[in-house]
C-alpha cells in the first residue's frame, strides 16, 4: 500500500467489522467536517473529503467491500480489472461464463454483459403506535420522516446543473471490468462508474454527486378500522429515492396497538372483566357497561351466576379489517365479596346464614361431602 492509499476503515475511523449503520454515521460526521464549503481554500480538507467519499463508496457496497477486504486497493486498480474491449481477457471469455454459471451475476453478466440497470431505492420501515379506540374507528394522521429524496438542483442526475456525463474510461462504457485471478478472469461491476458506464464530469454540490439528499418528508397515513398489532400499511413510492433517477422504494408502516385499560383483544373479539355484587349474583339483575364504540351495553345477569362465568354480546367487538361486521364482546363475571358492612347488613347476613341448609350452594356442599367421605374411609 502506497503512502496515498490510506486504509478505508482508518479513513472512516471505524473497525473492520463495522455494520452499515456505523459506516453511514461515521461517513456523515467526517464528510461534514472536511466538506469544501466548510473549509474554503483548504487543499488538505478537499483531498481528505474525496478520500472519505471514495472509502465510503467502496465499503457501503457489500460486493466491493468483500473485494477490498480480500485484495485491498489492488482490487480497484487497472492491473486487476481494466479489461475493456481491447484489454486482457478476451480469450478467457468462456471461463468467465463458467464462473458466472457457478457464482451468479455477482461476478459478471456473461461475455455479452452490458451496463447495469439503476437499482430502485430501498424500502423503509416505520413503527407506529395506535390506541385500541383508534384501531376500532380508524384514523387519518400525518408522520414526518427523514428520507433520501431526489436532489432538486440536479433533478436526481448527480451532475451539477449545466454539466453532463462522459463515458467511463475504466470500463470503456461497458459498466463491467475483468479481474485476472491466476488462470481465471472474473467479470465484475466497474468500481468507478458502479455499472452505469458513465461518470459525472462535475458532481452536484447539493448532493455531492449522489443524485439524492436526506430531507424530512411529511406523509398522510390512512389507518382503516380493525387494524391489529402487526398490520402493515404500504405507501408505494414513499421509500428512499433510487440512485441517479431510479424509481423510489416503498414505505412500510407497522402498527402496534397499545393496551386498553378495560378491554383485552383476541382478533376481532374483545374481552372485559366485570365485577358484580354477591347479591346481584345471587338474585340476578341487570347492569350496563360501556362498549368500545362508546355506547352503553345492557347485560342481564342470571340468578346464581358464578365467578368466571362468561356472557357474550354478539357484534360488540372489533370491526373486521377490510371486511364487514364486528366480532363479539365477551364479559367475564367476577363476584365480589363485600369487605365493608354496616351493623344492620351483618345482622341480615347472620339471619341468612342461620337459614342455610347447604342446598343453596351445591358446589360447596358437594365438596365438603367428598371430604367427609374421604375422612371416613381413612378412619374405618
C-alpha positions as CSV (number, residue, x, y, z in Angstrom):
1,X,0.0,0.0,0.0
2,X,1.4,3.3,-1.0
3,X,1.5,6.4,1.2
4,X,-1.6,7.8,-0.6
5,X,-3.5,4.5,-0.2
6,X,-4.8,5.0,3.3
7,X,-6.8,2.1,4.7
8,X,-10.5,2.8,4.0
9,X,-11.5,1.7,7.5
10,X,-8.9,4.0,9.0
11,X,-10.2,6.9,6.9
12,X,-13.7,6.4,8.2
13,X,-12.4,5.8,11.8
14,X,-14.3,2.5,12.1
15,X,-13.4,-1.1,12.9
16,X,-13.3,-3.7,10.1
17,X,-16.4,-5.3,11.4
18,X,-18.5,-2.1,11.5
19,X,-22.1,-2.5,10.3
20,X,-23.8,-0.4,7.7
21,X,-25.4,2.0,10.3
22,X,-22.0,2.7,11.9
23,X,-20.4,3.2,8.5
24,X,-23.0,5.7,7.4
25,X,-22.9,7.6,10.7
26,X,-19.1,7.9,10.6
27,X,-19.1,9.0,6.9
28,X,-21.7,11.8,7.6
29,X,-19.7,13.1,10.5
30,X,-16.4,13.2,8.6
31,X,-18.0,14.5,5.4
32,X,-19.4,17.5,7.3
33,X,-16.0,18.1,9.0
34,X,-14.0,18.1,5.7
35,X,-16.6,19.4,3.3
36,X,-15.1,22.1,1.0
37,X,-17.9,24.5,1.8
38,X,-16.8,24.5,5.5
39,X,-13.1,24.7,4.6
40,X,-12.8,27.1,1.6
41,X,-9.4,27.2,0.0
42,X,-8.0,24.3,2.1
43,X,-6.5,21.8,-0.3
44,X,-5.9,19.2,2.5
45,X,-9.6,19.2,3.5
46,X,-10.6,18.9,-0.1
47,X,-8.3,15.9,-0.6
48,X,-9.5,14.3,2.6
49,X,-13.1,14.8,1.6
50,X,-12.5,13.0,-1.7
51,X,-10.7,10.1,0.1
52,X,-13.6,9.8,2.6
53,X,-16.2,9.7,-0.3
54,X,-14.0,7.1,-2.1
55,X,-13.8,4.9,1.1
56,X,-17.5,5.1,1.9
57,X,-18.4,4.4,-1.8
58,X,-16.5,1.1,-1.5
59,X,-17.4,0.0,2.0
60,X,-21.1,0.6,1.7
61,X,-21.4,-1.8,-1.2
62,X,-21.2,-5.5,0.0
63,X,-19.5,-6.8,-3.1
64,X,-16.9,-4.0,-3.3
65,X,-16.3,-4.3,0.4
66,X,-15.7,-8.0,0.1
67,X,-13.2,-7.4,-2.7
68,X,-11.5,-4.7,-0.7
69,X,-11.2,-6.9,2.4
70,X,-9.6,-9.6,0.3
71,X,-7.4,-7.7,-2.1
72,X,-7.2,-4.2,-0.6
73,X,-6.7,-1.3,-3.1
74,X,-5.4,-3.6,-5.7
75,X,-9.0,-4.8,-6.3
76,X,-9.8,-1.4,-7.9
77,X,-6.6,-0.8,-9.9
78,X,-6.2,-1.2,-13.6
79,X,-4.0,-4.2,-13.2
80,X,-6.8,-6.1,-11.6
81,X,-9.7,-5.1,-13.7
82,X,-9.1,-2.8,-16.6
83,X,-10.0,-5.3,-19.2
84,X,-12.3,-3.3,-21.6
85,X,-12.8,-4.3,-25.2
86,X,-9.1,-4.1,-26.0
87,X,-7.8,-5.3,-22.8
88,X,-6.7,-8.6,-21.4
89,X,-9.2,-11.4,-21.0
90,X,-10.9,-11.8,-24.4
91,X,-9.6,-15.4,-24.7
92,X,-10.9,-16.2,-21.3
93,X,-14.5,-15.3,-22.0
94,X,-15.7,-18.9,-21.8
95,X,-14.1,-19.3,-18.4
96,X,-15.7,-16.1,-17.2
97,X,-19.1,-17.6,-18.3
98,X,-18.3,-20.7,-16.3
99,X,-17.6,-18.5,-13.3
100,X,-20.9,-16.7,-13.8
101,X,-22.8,-20.0,-14.0
102,X,-21.2,-21.1,-10.7
103,X,-21.3,-17.9,-8.7
104,X,-24.1,-16.0,-10.4
105,X,-24.3,-12.5,-11.7
106,X,-22.4,-11.0,-8.7
107,X,-19.2,-11.9,-10.7
108,X,-20.5,-10.6,-14.0
109,X,-23.2,-10.6,-16.6
110,X,-21.7,-13.0,-19.1
111,X,-19.5,-12.4,-22.1
112,X,-22.0,-10.0,-23.6
113,X,-22.9,-8.2,-20.4
114,X,-23.7,-4.5,-20.5
115,X,-24.5,-1.7,-18.2
116,X,-26.4,-2.4,-15.0
117,X,-29.9,-1.1,-14.7
118,X,-30.3,1.5,-12.0
119,X,-31.4,0.0,-8.7
120,X,-34.7,1.2,-7.2
121,X,-34.5,2.9,-3.9
122,X,-34.5,1.0,-0.6
123,X,-37.8,0.2,1.2
124,X,-38.2,1.8,4.6
125,X,-39.9,0.7,7.8
126,X,-41.8,3.0,10.2
127,X,-43.3,1.7,13.5
128,X,-46.4,3.5,14.7
129,X,-48.4,3.1,17.9
130,X,-52.2,3.5,17.9
131,X,-54.8,3.2,20.7
132,X,-57.4,0.4,20.7
133,X,-60.0,3.1,20.2
134,X,-58.1,4.4,17.1
135,X,-57.8,0.8,15.9
136,X,-61.6,0.5,16.2
137,X,-62.6,3.7,14.4
138,X,-59.6,4.1,12.1
139,X,-57.9,7.4,11.7
140,X,-56.1,9.7,9.3
141,X,-52.8,11.1,10.6
142,X,-49.5,12.6,9.4
143,X,-46.0,11.4,10.0
144,X,-42.7,13.1,9.3
145,X,-39.7,11.0,8.5
146,X,-36.2,11.8,7.1
147,X,-35.7,10.0,3.9
148,X,-33.5,10.4,0.9
149,X,-35.3,12.2,-2.0
150,X,-34.2,13.1,-5.5
151,X,-32.0,16.2,-5.4
152,X,-33.9,19.1,-6.8
153,X,-31.0,21.2,-8.2
154,X,-29.7,18.3,-10.4
155,X,-33.1,16.5,-10.8
156,X,-31.6,13.4,-9.4
157,X,-28.8,13.1,-12.1
158,X,-26.0,13.8,-9.6
159,X,-24.4,16.3,-12.1
160,X,-24.0,20.0,-11.5
161,X,-26.7,21.8,-13.4
162,X,-25.4,22.7,-16.9
163,X,-22.9,19.9,-16.9
164,X,-23.2,16.3,-18.2
165,X,-21.7,12.9,-18.1
166,X,-18.9,11.2,-20.0
167,X,-18.1,7.6,-20.9
168,X,-16.2,5.8,-18.1
169,X,-12.6,5.3,-19.0
170,X,-12.2,2.4,-16.6
171,X,-14.7,0.1,-18.3
172,X,-15.0,1.9,-21.7
173,X,-18.7,2.4,-21.1
174,X,-19.5,-1.3,-20.5
175,X,-20.2,-1.0,-16.8
176,X,-18.1,-4.0,-16.0
177,X,-14.4,-4.8,-15.8
178,X,-12.4,-8.0,-15.7
179,X,-10.0,-9.1,-13.0
180,X,-7.4,-11.8,-13.5
181,X,-7.0,-14.2,-10.6
182,X,-4.5,-16.8,-11.5
183,X,-5.7,-18.6,-14.7
184,X,-9.2,-17.1,-14.3
185,X,-10.6,-13.8,-15.4
186,X,-13.6,-12.7,-13.3
187,X,-16.0,-10.0,-14.6
188,X,-17.4,-7.6,-12.0
189,X,-19.1,-4.3,-11.7
190,X,-16.9,-1.3,-12.6
191,X,-15.8,0.3,-9.3
192,X,-15.5,3.7,-11.0
193,X,-19.0,4.1,-12.6
194,X,-20.7,1.5,-10.5
195,X,-22.0,-0.3,-13.5
196,X,-23.6,2.7,-15.2
197,X,-20.9,3.0,-17.9
198,X,-20.8,6.8,-17.4
199,X,-19.2,9.1,-14.9
200,X,-20.2,12.6,-13.8
201,X,-17.9,15.4,-15.0
202,X,-18.8,17.7,-12.2
203,X,-20.7,16.4,-9.2
204,X,-23.7,18.4,-8.0
205,X,-22.7,20.4,-4.9
206,X,-26.1,19.9,-3.3
207,X,-26.0,16.1,-3.2
208,X,-22.2,15.6,-3.8
209,X,-22.9,13.6,-6.9
210,X,-25.3,11.1,-5.3
211,X,-28.4,12.4,-7.0
212,X,-30.3,12.3,-3.8
213,X,-30.3,14.1,-0.4
214,X,-31.8,13.3,3.0
215,X,-34.8,15.5,3.8
216,X,-37.7,15.5,6.1
217,X,-40.9,14.3,4.4
218,X,-44.5,14.7,5.8
219,X,-46.9,12.0,4.7
220,X,-50.6,11.3,5.2
221,X,-51.4,7.9,6.6
222,X,-54.9,6.4,6.4
223,X,-55.4,3.7,9.1
224,X,-58.5,1.6,8.4
225,X,-60.8,0.4,11.1
226,X,-60.0,-3.1,12.5
227,X,-56.2,-2.9,12.3
228,X,-54.2,-5.0,14.9
229,X,-50.6,-5.2,16.0
230,X,-48.5,-6.4,13.1
231,X,-50.8,-4.9,10.5
232,X,-48.7,-3.4,7.7
233,X,-49.6,-0.4,5.6
234,X,-47.7,0.1,2.4
235,X,-47.1,3.6,0.9
236,X,-45.9,2.9,-2.6
237,X,-43.0,5.1,-3.8
238,X,-42.5,6.8,-0.4
239,X,-39.3,5.0,0.4
240,X,-35.8,6.1,-0.4
241,X,-35.2,7.7,-3.8
242,X,-33.4,5.5,-6.3
243,X,-29.9,6.5,-7.2
244,X,-29.5,8.8,-10.2
245,X,-33.2,9.0,-11.1
246,X,-34.1,5.3,-10.4
247,X,-37.6,4.6,-9.0
248,X,-38.0,5.1,-5.3
249,X,-38.7,2.3,-2.8
250,X,-41.8,1.8,-0.7
251,X,-42.5,2.8,2.9
252,X,-44.0,0.1,5.2
253,X,-45.8,1.3,8.3
254,X,-46.0,-1.4,11.0
255,X,-48.8,-0.8,13.6
256,X,-48.6,-1.6,17.3
257,X,-51.9,-1.4,19.2
258,X,-51.5,-0.2,22.8
259,X,-53.1,-2.0,25.8
260,X,-56.5,-0.7,26.8
261,X,-57.5,-0.1,30.4
262,X,-60.7,-2.0,30.0
263,X,-60.6,-4.4,27.1
264,X,-58.3,-7.2,26.0
265,X,-58.2,-8.2,22.4
266,X,-58.2,-11.6,20.7
267,X,-58.5,-11.0,16.9
268,X,-61.9,-9.3,16.5
269,X,-63.1,-10.5,19.9
270,X,-62.9,-8.1,22.9
271,X,-62.8,-9.4,26.5
272,X,-63.6,-7.5,29.6
273,X,-63.9,-8.5,33.3
274,X,-66.9,-7.1,35.2
275,X,-67.3,-7.3,39.0
276,X,-70.8,-7.6,40.4
277,X,-72.1,-7.7,44.0
278,X,-72.8,-11.1,45.6
279,X,-76.5,-10.1,46.0
280,X,-76.8,-9.4,42.3
281,X,-75.1,-12.7,41.6
282,X,-77.5,-14.5,43.9
283,X,-80.7,-12.7,42.9
284,X,-79.9,-11.8,39.3
285,X,-80.4,-8.4,37.8
286,X,-79.3,-6.0,35.0
287,X,-76.2,-3.9,34.6
288,X,-74.8,-1.6,32.0
289,X,-71.2,-1.3,30.7
290,X,-69.6,1.0,28.1
291,X,-68.7,-0.6,24.8
292,X,-65.7,0.1,22.6
293,X,-67.9,2.3,20.4
294,X,-69.0,4.5,23.4
295,X,-72.5,3.1,23.5
296,X,-73.8,1.6,26.8
297,X,-74.5,-2.2,26.7
298,X,-77.2,-3.7,28.9
299,X,-76.5,-7.1,30.4
300,X,-79.0,-9.4,32.0
301,X,-77.3,-11.3,34.9
302,X,-79.0,-14.6,35.6
303,X,-79.6,-15.5,39.3
304,X,-77.0,-17.7,40.8
305,X,-74.2,-16.7,38.4
306,X,-70.7,-17.7,39.5
307,X,-67.3,-16.0,39.2
308,X,-65.6,-16.8,35.9
309,X,-68.9,-17.2,34.0
310,X,-68.7,-15.6,30.6
311,X,-71.5,-13.7,28.9
312,X,-71.3,-12.9,25.2
313,X,-72.6,-9.8,23.3
314,X,-72.7,-10.5,19.6
315,X,-71.4,-7.8,17.3
316,X,-70.0,-5.6,20.0
317,X,-66.3,-6.4,19.3
318,X,-63.8,-5.1,16.8
319,X,-64.5,-4.4,13.1
320,X,-63.3,-7.0,10.6
321,X,-60.4,-5.4,8.8
322,X,-61.3,-4.7,5.1
323,X,-64.5,-6.6,5.7
324,X,-68.0,-6.3,7.1
325,X,-69.4,-6.8,10.6
326,X,-67.8,-6.9,14.0
327,X,-66.6,-9.6,16.4
328,X,-68.1,-10.3,19.8
329,X,-67.6,-8.8,23.3
330,X,-67.0,-11.4,26.0
331,X,-67.9,-10.3,29.5
332,X,-66.2,-12.4,32.3
333,X,-68.1,-12.1,35.6
334,X,-66.3,-11.7,38.9
335,X,-68.5,-12.0,42.0
336,X,-67.1,-9.6,44.6
337,X,-67.4,-10.4,48.3
338,X,-68.2,-7.3,50.4
339,X,-65.4,-6.0,52.7
340,X,-67.2,-3.2,54.5
341,X,-70.6,-4.0,56.1
342,X,-72.8,-1.9,58.4
343,X,-74.1,-3.5,61.6
344,X,-77.5,-3.9,60.0
345,X,-76.0,-5.7,56.9
346,X,-74.1,-8.0,59.2
347,X,-77.3,-8.8,61.1
348,X,-79.1,-9.6,58.0
349,X,-76.3,-11.9,56.8
350,X,-76.3,-13.7,60.1
351,X,-80.0,-14.3,59.7
352,X,-79.4,-15.6,56.2
353,X,-76.7,-17.9,57.5
354,X,-79.0,-19.3,60.1
355,X,-81.5,-20.3,57.5
356,X,-78.9,-22.0,55.2
357,X,-79.3,-25.7,54.7
358,X,-76.3,-26.3,52.3
359,X,-78.6,-26.8,49.4
360,X,-78.2,-23.2,48.4
361,X,-74.6,-23.8,47.3
362,X,-74.4,-27.3,45.8
363,X,-70.7,-27.0,44.8
364,X,-69.7,-26.2,48.4
365,X,-71.9,-28.9,49.8
366,X,-70.6,-31.5,47.3
367,X,-67.0,-30.5,48.1
368,X,-67.4,-30.9,51.9
369,X,-69.4,-34.1,51.5
370,X,-66.5,-35.6,49.5
371,X,-64.0,-34.6,52.2
372,X,-66.3,-36.2,54.8
373,X,-66.5,-39.4,52.8
374,X,-62.7,-39.5,52.3
375,X,-62.1,-38.9,56.1
376,X,-64.5,-41.8,57.0
377,X,-62.7,-44.1,54.6
378,X,-59.4,-43.3,56.3
379,X,-60.7,-44.0,59.8
380,X,-62.5,-47.2,59.1
